Amino acid sequence: MTKRKRYSAEFKAKVALEAIREELTTAELAKKYDIHPTMITGWKRTAIENMASAFDGKSAAEPAISDQEVEKLHAKIGQLVVERDFLSAASSLILGTGGKKG
């Protein structure tokens, strides 16, 4: 039993874009990339159907952060500031140079 080959989204987009440009026929692209022409046709159709979503103004790359997560991160920042200040003061006492090594 053979495993199906998985193609990355980048590869699919590259092939679909070449198909949309129509510089080569679907058969030529299939031979070039060693894939079935039906796959190229499907990828091309999917790319065209989803192209409008690139211009809808919504950023898919920007994840939504909850208020609870923001509060948690602010608390962590506060904790790190306190630790930094403590270590800075402790190093100045140990080194006697205001925390700077000569």
C-alpha positions in Angstrom: 0.0 0.0 0.0 1.5 3.3 -1.0 1.2 6.5 1.1 -0.3 9.6 -0.4 2.2 12.4 -0.9 1.5 15.5 1.0 2.3 18.9 -0.5 3.0 22.1 1.5 0.7 25.1 1.1 3.6 27.0 -0.4 4.1 24.4 -3.1 0.4 24.3 -3.9 0.3 28.1 -4.1 3.3 28.2 -6.4 1.8 25.6 -8.8 -1.6 27.3 -8.6 -0.1 30.6 -9.4 1.7 29.2 -12.4 -1.5 27.6 -13.6 -3.4 30.9 -13.2 -0.7 32.7 -15.2 -1.2 30.1 -18.0 2.4 30.3 -19.2 2.4 26.5 -19.4 -0.6 24.2 -19.9 -1.9 22.1 -17.1 -0.4 19.0 -18.7 3.0 20.7 -18.9 2.8 21.8 -15.3 1.8 18.3 -14.3 4.8 16.8 -16.1 7.1 19.6 -14.7 6.1 18.9 -11.1 5.3 15.2 -11.5 1.7 15.6 -10.2 -1.7 14.7 -11.6 -3.3 17.5 -13.7 -6.5 17.2 -11.7 -4.7 18.3 -8.6 -3.4 21.4 -10.3 -6.9 22.2 -11.5 -8.2 21.8 -8.0 -5.5 24.0 -6.5 -6.1 26.6 -9.1 -9.8 26.7 -8.4 -9.2 26.9 -4.6 -6.7 29.7 -5.1 -9.1 31.7 -7.2 -12.1 31.2 -4.8 -10.1 32.2 -1.8 -8.2 35.1 -3.4 -10.8 37.7 -2.3 -10.2 36.9 1.4 -6.7 38.4 1.0 -8.3 41.8 0.5 -11.1 41.7 3.1 -9.1 43.7 5.6 -9.0 41.0 8.3 -5.6 39.9 9.2 -5.5 36.1 9.7 -2.0 36.3 11.1 -3.0 38.4 14.1 -4.4 36.2 16.8 -7.0 37.5 19.2 -5.7 37.9 22.8 -8.1 37.7 25.7 -8.2 40.3 28.5 -7.3 37.5 30.9 -4.1 36.7 28.9 -3.2 40.4 28.8 -3.5 40.7 32.6 -1.4 37.6 33.0 1.3 39.0 30.8 1.2 42.4 32.7 1.6 40.5 36.0 4.6 38.7 34.6 6.2 41.9 33.4 5.8 43.4 36.9 7.4 40.4 38.5 10.3 40.5 36.1 10.8 44.3 36.8 10.9 43.7 40.5 13.4 40.8 40.1 15.6 42.9 37.8 15.6 45.8 40.3 16.4 43.5 43.2 19.3 41.8 41.3 20.6 45.2 40.2 20.6 46.5 43.8 22.2 43.2 45.1 25.0 43.3 42.5 25.8 46.9 43.4 26.2 45.8 47.1 28.3 42.9 46.2 30.5 44.6 43.6 30.4 48.1 45.1 30.3 49.7 41.7 26.7 50.4 41.2 26.2 47.1 39.5 28.9 47.6 36.8 32.0 45.5 36.5 35.1 47.6 36.2 
